[in-house]
Amino acid sequence: MHNPPHPGELLSEDVIEGLSLSVTEAARRLGTTRTNLSRVMHCHTGISADLADRLERAGIGTARHWLAMQSAYDLWKVRSRPAAPVLPLQTRV
């Protein structure tokens, strides 16, 4: 799996900057805090279901798409580091 971008990068570059909005104004319009939006945009935290829903209601993609991007990024991060051993839960008879 290739290194997918953090959805915050896309939110920052393609949406917020693309619409020439300040972080403060975008947060106000989305009904979230500037701190929360900034943390997502700087890839310090992921896009929550709540923020994904707010983006959809603001006309910026679908919540499912934002969450799928976040899930792909999270899975890539997990699979790019050494994995702890896992044993099967079921034994074959």
C-alpha positions, 0 to 999 in steps of 0.5 A, spaced: 500 500 500 502 506 498 503 512 503 496 515 502 495 523 504 493 525 511 486 528 509 488 534 513 493 535 508 487 535 503 482 539 507 488 544 508 490 545 501 484 543 497 479 546 501 481 551 506 486 555 502 483 553 495 477 557 498 481 563 500 478 562 507 482 563 514 482 557 519 478 561 524 473 563 518 472 555 516 472 553 523 466 558 524 462 556 518 463 549 520 461 550 527 467 547 530 473 550 534 479 553 531 484 549 535 480 542 532 480 544 525 488 546 526 490 540 529 486 536 523 489 541 518 496 540 521 495 532 521 496 532 529 489 528 529 484 525 524 478 527 521 472 525 526 465 522 524 463 529 527 467 533 522 466 529 516 459 530 517 460 537 518 464 537 512 459 534 508 453 538 510 458 544 508 458 541 501 465 539 501 465 532 499 461 526 503 462 524 510 464 517 508 469 519 503 473 523 508 472 517 513 475 512 508 481 517 507 482 517 514 481 510 515 486 508 509 491 513 512 490 510 519 491 503 516 497 505 512 500 507 518 499 501 522 501 496 517 508 500 515 511 499 522 513 492 525 507 488 527 506 484 534 505 477 533 498 475 533 495 468 534 489 465 530 482 466 535 480 459 532 483 453 531 482 448 525 478 441 527 
